[in-house]
Amino acid sequence: MDLEKIVIEVCMGSSCFSRGNKRNLEILQDYIRKEHLDGTVDVRGKLCAGSCKKGPTITINGNLYSGVTPSLLKTLLQTLSDRKGLGHG
């Protein structure tokens, strides 16, 4: 069964990056590696999502999430995995 590719855009603007997206990017990369999702998840950097005051921001399949903490990111990834049948759950 072919799954559509999941696109995750991490805001790399200085505000979001310094407020937590540096760590969030590490968590994303670790999750993708551990769950063997290299061909299923496409992680991209984005210069600025335009929501600096609400950062750090991450966009998943076009849905913008603000104030993304490592804990929230892990919850989003788990929810996405459960919905898409990805990873080891």
Buried (B, 14 or more C-beta within 10 A) or exposed (E): EEEEEBEBBBBBBEBBBEBBBEBBBEBBEEBBEEBEBEEBBEBEEBEBBEBBEBBBBBBBEEEBBBEBEEEBBBEBBBEBBEEBEBBEE
